[in-house]
Amino acid sequence: MRFQLALLAYLFAATPVLAADPVRLTPEQALASDAERYAKNFGVTAEEAQRRLDQQRASIVVSDALRVRYRDRLASISVAHRPDWHLLVRLTPGELPSDRIEKANGLPIPVRYSVEAATTRINALGLLDRFRYLLPQLIPGYRGAGVDPVTGGLVVMQRPGSDSRSADQVETLLAARLGLPVRVRRLDAVLVDSAAIGGGRVEGPNAEGRRFRCTTGFVVRNGEGQVGITTAAHCPDTLTWRAPDGEERLLPMLGAWGAAQNDIQIHGGVGPAEPLVFSNRDKTEVRPVTGWATRPMTRPGDWLCLRGESSGYACSEVELTDFAPPGDLCGGLCTSSWVTMRGPECRRGDSGAPIFLGSVAYGTLKGGAYTASGGCAFSYYQSVDYLPGDWRVLTVK
């Protein structure tokens, strides 16, 4: 199956630049909406879905404690949804801890263990960082790599047809070179960091004078009290907001950061913006932003949602929390700080979409992999804790 990778593009804006006041959801209503999507995806009742997402949020403190308790042996902590909801802790070989039920916020948090990981996450990250320069030379058609939470080794993306060797042969070669198991995932894809495309409603000229539509993200504020709104760093420097009723508002750029772990620029001119994001496809509902979660708080298997101009409102699972995109997509070599989400719901036109669960902000969408028919193989985002300088996501007081 042929894949084409491109950046996603979407539209988000604060209420002060909306043409009409949408319905404002409470944090509880926002989470219930995400639970409804969860119920459909996993075939459980709405009540069970709500309980599981409550467990997911509450279990972050349990994950933090387990990360400290098993720091010398820890490969990964994942959220598992089948056959039932639980945390799965993968450790290097040694004593197998007994499965147990932890408590968090009054909720039971089942924890299960495996002791078959090849190495710790810290060791795998060190090897990935050391070999990021070499991997494109060893692997024709290299398309990025990340730490594999399943094996404790690496997962490497490769374009089919670029290598005469089988995937097994490539895995054996890399495993011998790196000293870790390697899983090769072949995607007929090309990552491009093109200007944002799709149905966004902020527009501006590029360096050649061509006009591009771009997208905006979360409302942010810095230590001096200055308020702005985010979009992708490769968008035009000056953008104009175009409201559905024809209103235009100039959004001058306050700063751009597009290297290593960032693809963010921040624009002013948003007025006394409120911490809100659109919550449905038709933009008739908004949800508040009451807090934000860091990348260390994010686990493979976490159920997260986005609101994109093309996808509308969509949800899926986190796949990798340590992904390094290939090539020069980060103004040079990318760090392994990007987070990937499984398909099938992402489309061209979603770049910059806010990633959230309920009323908690997680990140800003950067790119994705698409099938020839437009389906989504995976997407990846920048976590909100990588905002530059002292900029932070604005939250409800």
Buried (B, 14 or more C-beta within 10 A) or exposed (E): EEBBBBBBBBBBBBBEBBEEEBEBBEBEBBBBBBBBBBBEBBEBEEEBBBBBBBBBBBBBBBBEEBBEEBEEBBBBBBBBBEEEBBBBBBBBEEEEBEEEEBEBEEBBBBBBBBBEBBBBBEBBBEBBBEBBEEBBEBBBBBBBBBBBBBBBBBBBBBBBEEBEEEBEEBBBBBBEBBEBBBBBBBBBBBBEBEBBBBBBBBBBBEEEEEEBBBBBBBBBBBEEEEBBBBBBBBBBEBBBBBBEEEEEBEBEBBBBBBBBBBBBBBBBBBEEBBBBBBBBBEBEBBBBBBBBBEBEBBBBBBBBBBBBBBBBBBBBBBBBBBBBBBBEBBBEBBBBBBBBBBBEBBBBBBBBBBBBBBBBBBBBBBBBBBBEEEBBBBBBBBBBBBBBEEBBBBBEE
